[in-house]
């Protein structure tokens, strides 16, 4: 698998066209990734707390092992999405879970689809991962649609899964099996 792949040209709402680059995350992406994960819309769909520090992001990027995969989506030179894959150990080595998000101003442009396609290709064809797992808040209709169109199925509901914005919220567990 190459370090970077180019996705099809994206048509932007402003009428312009841009090419999206999917590549591995680097330590020098620390500031841009920190800014991304601190956006309110991005954070709302994750378990992240507000105000993630640059130091925390750098530590996370520096400590990634060989069993994971961390990707960013770059549009016009700016990081507009990211994805992290975490492989399980031992008798669950065939399984991995992941989290992803897209910049608040770039949702609905195909960036999440491109990131997820790159992940599925890596998992199926390079990492021998049979089972991809995720959790997603039950009110995140756009993400659920993306996952379902990519072959993920709902396996269960986790009641009061997380505390978000002053209330407890439910999440679906979803998975995709590579045949």
VENTA-V645929 format. One record per residue. N is the residue number from 1. BURIAL is 1 if it has 16 or more other ideal C-beta (glycine too) atoms within 10 Angstrom, else 0. Layout:
# VENTA-V645929
n=N burial=BURIAL
n=N burial=BURIAL
This chain:
# VENTA-V645929
n=1 burial=0
n=2 burial=0
n=3 burial=0
n=4 burial=0
n=5 burial=0
n=6 burial=0
n=7 burial=1
n=8 burial=0
n=9 burial=0
n=10 burial=1
n=11 burial=0
n=12 burial=0
n=13 burial=0
n=14 burial=0
n=15 burial=0
n=16 burial=0
n=17 burial=0
n=18 burial=1
n=19 burial=0
n=20 burial=1
n=21 burial=1
n=22 burial=1
n=23 burial=1
n=24 burial=0
n=25 burial=1
n=26 burial=0
n=27 burial=0
n=28 burial=0
n=29 burial=1
n=30 burial=1
n=31 burial=0
n=32 burial=1
n=33 burial=1
n=34 burial=1
n=35 burial=1
n=36 burial=1
n=37 burial=1
n=38 burial=1
n=39 burial=0
n=40 burial=0
n=41 burial=0
n=42 burial=1
n=43 burial=1
n=44 burial=0
n=45 burial=1
n=46 burial=1
n=47 burial=0
n=48 burial=0
n=49 burial=0
n=50 burial=0
n=51 burial=0
n=52 burial=1
n=53 burial=0
n=54 burial=0
n=55 burial=0
n=56 burial=0
n=57 burial=1
n=58 burial=1
n=59 burial=0
n=60 burial=1
n=61 burial=1
n=62 burial=0
n=63 burial=0
n=64 burial=1
n=65 burial=0
n=66 burial=0
n=67 burial=0
n=68 burial=0
n=69 burial=1
n=70 burial=1
n=71 burial=1
n=72 burial=1
n=73 burial=1
n=74 burial=1
n=75 burial=1
n=76 burial=0
n=77 burial=0
n=78 burial=0
n=79 burial=1
n=80 burial=1
n=81 burial=1
n=82 burial=1
n=83 burial=1
n=84 burial=1
n=85 burial=1
n=86 burial=1
n=87 burial=1
n=88 burial=0
n=89 burial=0
n=90 burial=0
n=91 burial=0
n=92 burial=0
n=93 burial=0
n=94 burial=0
n=95 burial=1
n=96 burial=1
n=97 burial=1
n=98 burial=1
n=99 burial=1
n=100 burial=1
n=101 burial=1
n=102 burial=1
n=103 burial=1
n=104 burial=0
n=105 burial=0
n=106 burial=1
n=107 burial=1
n=108 burial=0
n=109 burial=1
n=110 burial=1
n=111 burial=1
n=112 burial=1
n=113 burial=1
n=114 burial=1
n=115 burial=1
n=116 burial=1
n=117 burial=0
n=118 burial=1
n=119 burial=1
n=120 burial=1
n=121 burial=0
n=122 burial=1
n=123 burial=1
n=124 burial=0
n=125 burial=0
n=126 burial=0
n=127 burial=1
n=128 burial=0
n=129 burial=1
n=130 burial=0
n=131 burial=0
n=132 burial=1
n=133 burial=1
n=134 burial=1
n=135 burial=0
n=136 burial=1
n=137 burial=1
n=138 burial=0
n=139 burial=0
n=140 burial=1
n=141 burial=0
n=142 burial=0
n=143 burial=1
n=144 burial=1
n=145 burial=0
n=146 burial=1
n=147 burial=1
n=148 burial=0
n=149 burial=0
n=150 burial=1
n=151 burial=0
n=152 burial=1
n=153 burial=0
n=154 burial=0
n=155 burial=0
n=156 burial=0
n=157 burial=0
n=158 burial=0
n=159 burial=0
n=160 burial=0
n=161 burial=1
n=162 burial=0
n=163 burial=0
n=164 burial=0
n=165 burial=0
n=166 burial=0
n=167 burial=0
n=168 burial=0
n=169 burial=1
n=170 burial=0
n=171 burial=1
n=172 burial=1
n=173 burial=1
n=174 burial=1
n=175 burial=1
n=176 burial=1
n=177 burial=0
n=178 burial=0
n=179 burial=0
